[in-house]
Amino acid sequence: MTRLTATSSQTVGPFFNFGLTPDASLGCLARPDTPGEHITIRITVLDGDRAPVPDALIELWQADASGVYARPQDPAGAQEPPGFCGFGRLATDAGGTSVFTTIRPGRVPDGQGGSQAPHINVCLFARGLLRQVYTRIYLADGPELEADPILALVPPHRRETLVARRSAPSTWTFDIKLQGDHETVFFDL
């Protein structure tokens, strides 16, 4: 019996990070002159055995401190804050970690007349995945978490998988667990 295996064209990894993240500055979403609370987010990607994934690619997209997304040529005419791009992309290191510098995001509209809790959107590419997966990062001390309409869709016992914890005064730690106990919640987009 012939054993079939996926080729590099049938999975997202491990080849995609080569050439896509050569510039560490892609981990900086906000320059020092950007208004808002400046933070560092350490994201670690772990496989089902809790081993680090050293060849994943993480993309972040977030709003600024006022809740405005940086959108070049935005038809709504939103003003992009100086020094803020709101987008970052980094490969994980040998320990499965990427470190981003940014600002604490503001609340964004929910499309229903309310607002969402401040969050950072995450897109993850990794070996063994047939396509990228999407999740969110909420900061643990956000008082708005209880009223967030997206977080409310997640079963209460799984919500903690979307919450980053403060590990130093301006540093947050977030683990993405690809499977197993306490697997990170991923959204079907």
C-alpha positions, -999 to 999 in steps of 0.1 A, spaced: 0 0 0 14 34 -10 15 60 18 4 95 7 19 125 23 12 162 19 37 182 -2 47 218 4 20 230 -19 -6 213 2 2 228 36 12 263 47 45 253 61 73 250 68 85 270 38 64 301 40 84 320 66 115 320 45 116 353 27 84 366 41 97 379 74 133 390 68 128 423 85 125 424 123 110 459 120 78 443 108 72 435 145 68 472 153 32 484 148 37 518 164 67 541 166 76 558 199 58 590 189 24 572 184 -2 584 209 -13 557 234 0 533 260 30 515 244 31 478 251 51 447 241 33 414 233 52 382 235 33 355 215 44 318 218 30 291 195 28 256 210 19 224 193 -4 196 208 25 183 229 32 219 243 64 220 223 73 254 207 67 258 170 99 274 157 87 280 121 53 297 124 43 330 109 22 355 130 4 385 116 -13 411 138 -38 438 128 -53 462 153 -69 496 158 -50 525 173 -57 539 208 -88 557 196 -102 526 180 -93 535 144 -78 510 120 -50 523 97 -64 519 63 -46 534 34 -70 554 12 -99 547 36 -131 557 19 -144 570 53 -115 594 54 -103 582 88 -71 599 99 -42 575 104 -23 585 136 13 594 131 37 565 134 10 538 135 6 512 109 -15 487 129 -1 457 110 28 434 120 43 401 107 70 380 123 82 345 122 86 326 155 121 320 169 136 287 180 115 289 212 83 294 192 81 331 202 76 364 184 78 398 201 57 427 188 58 464 200 26 483 196 1 504 215 -29 493 235 -58 493 211 -90 512 216 -126 500 213 -140 495 178 -176 496 166 -194 462 165 -216 470 135 -247 469 157 -244 503 173 -222 492 202 -185 485 205 -161 456 209 -136 454 237 -100 464 227 -84 435 209 -57 425 185 -66 403 155 -42 374 148 -36 354 117 -13 323 122 4 302 95 21 271 107 33 237 95 7 211 95 -21 236 89 -39 234 56 -47 271 58 -41 299 82 -61 302 114 -75 333 130 -78 343 167 -79 374 189 -59 387 218 -77 405 246 -57 421 274 -66 407 308 -73 439 326 -98 452 301 -131 461 320 -149 459 286 -144 421 283 -177 412 299 -196 431 273 -177 422 242 -201 407 216 -175 384 200 -161 371 233 -197 364 243 -200 339 215 -172 318 230 -181 293 257 -172 307 292 -147 280 299 -128 287 266 -126 325 269 -93 325 288 -76 311 257 -81 345 241 -67 366 270 -31 378 273 -16 382 308 7 410 320 42 396 326 59 430 333 47 466 336 42 471 298 47 435 285 19 410 278 23 373 272 0 352 250 2 315 241 -13 301 210 -20 264 217 -27 247 184 -45 216 199 -52 196 230 -61 208 265 -68 246 266 -65 248 228 -68 285 217 -101 294 202 -99 300 165 -125 318 145 -139 306 111 -136 336 88 
